[in-house]
Amino acid sequence: MGNVQPDRTTMTSLAQLQQQFNMPGMAGVEAGRGGLPVVRIASPTAAGEMYLHGGHVTGWAPAGGRQVLFVSDHARYEDGHAIRGGVPVCFPWFGALADRPDAPAHGCVRTKAWQLDAIDRDGDAVRVTMSTTSDDHTRHDWPGDFRLEHAVTFGTSLAMTLTTVNTGTTPFTFAEALHTYYRVGDIHEVGITGLAGIPYLDSLDGRRQGVDRGDLTFAGEVDRIYLGSADPIRIEDRALNRTLAIRAQDSRTTVVWNPWIRKARALADLGDDEWRDFVCVETCNVSPMAISLAPGERHVMRVEIVSGTTGTTGGR
């Protein structure tokens, strides 16, 4: 969709954000698609963007490199809708909420307006920190009191840190995911390494358990919850001659998803043929490995992504 001119209230807020946070030559706040505020990064090491809508990263390309994240050409940038692609933040449930078919999929923070807390320089990289908290809207579907912080460093690598704090007086259990859409040249030419031997639950087959004996390749829809995480997981993209290395910390599950033909056509905010252009490899803690927090406790999940030509993203 084309850009929508923001209203006067948004412009006032945008001007205040620009005055407080803009970092000339590195990063600044702008009116993005749909008039939604976005932090755009153009530093010596990377280009990127992160929307206050959902605390949502929608772009990262290391200097001199290709765009790493996929965002649909049909994504909706408007209140009440999650952006299709990039890195949606799923919290405090994943998928559908049990016994609540009317609740939004993947939680209640993907469509919230988050608060911009900081834009900091980290050498030649830029770190953007956003946060959101529980309110009457979130408590309508889920009773926990929380503070969620998403700190993202855009540099030669992309590092995302999601911190959850129980700000209430009772314990709660939550699921979380950085639901990352990686751009690929052709899904038929993609292999994922690092997950062989880790048992998975097949969401397309009643959560039947399986195990990969080799690299994961794609010849149809895939929707799996791997009960563990490797260091690193690699996306080998033969079409782009690119390897993406994904290193996660405190992530006890990994979800891999591609909707393939039929499901892509059923999604209004995804082009009929865009299933060829991405794969989701999600850093997460989801059922049956959700996280429990006592009052005052915090949990931190982190992922770092390194992009290179095939064979250049080895261990360190």
Steps between C-alpha positions, in 0.01 A plus 500: 500500500619858447605742769216660695546853629505500883246713682591809706523302827742252344707783352528667842611173655740437212658842542551436869661162430728654239610776735574252779655209310633593156867420448616680183703283267396181681128471579180696525125477549282545193142454389505154350249304298143565607627811681634281783815621677811305400864519605718488189869414527761599240837449667846407372425135582132444419166622375186403687164601637285429806137608544352611830193303382567164666865581579542346157830474309425521127845527346871427543771495239868508596698763311564380147269201545151396399185546705477208746138534613188435292196728522198433280405752234145452631579569868254728680639793697201599710354473847359159582717313249839338542760567231553194281872431500809635672515399866159494672522473879268221618401523869356372736357213294603341172251404230140492619411565864349187653122524543499856358443486124423873499842595640764620253747241373849511652414726792397852579812711439547471120244773436572725801673835469827446687700772673832610356742505794839561343710523186864450590823485303703183555821566308386513137182307587167634627300353787126573514305419816121487518264375772138430580306409813180329601181708499124454497516388137752221562325389820182445301662188352781418745518596869875543554668831584820541302757727347647393167815657356640444150856625453635466145853571380532571127861451392717246320268251671140538616463436873156492665445470875149446638465552876184410693442618857214385725385831648200350681439319827425152364707256290426454132603273214551641153612407151722729292640508149705724276309379194772585248426494126828450307510603135622225267560482126282191450365275777570195280872588520514535879643258755501546876784345698539449873161346581578139408452273801283749690147360542218711362122518529327511161218756520364372167457148640341538844833581668644161401864477605773456240875543456700626201790277405663765282454855378143628480389578144163613363261327260172602667355679801710472818384594851715343771591569861852371567545412866840659528730747329836464329797738504495601228209417275591584142281589204692395189355691203644368175300743286657803669832331584436611858524338841318644802631383836249522788636483855243501780528517879233383748283376214382148578298448181535591132206531260548457125214605271420550135133510392556370144242553226154437643545677832675798340198552276275496807691785669371838390821681601734262312538484123400174333858430393689658791536163677798446269680801645534425872543248776419561867753371753369618833697549819246410766379336818164346420289205610605265648794715614330823603665715768373550856585814697439585864418861595801722442686242290624561147584284201733600216504335156755609240585424139780622274490465120810512280478520122774388263570324176476122513777361719592830671285488817690234691544471874687757701 
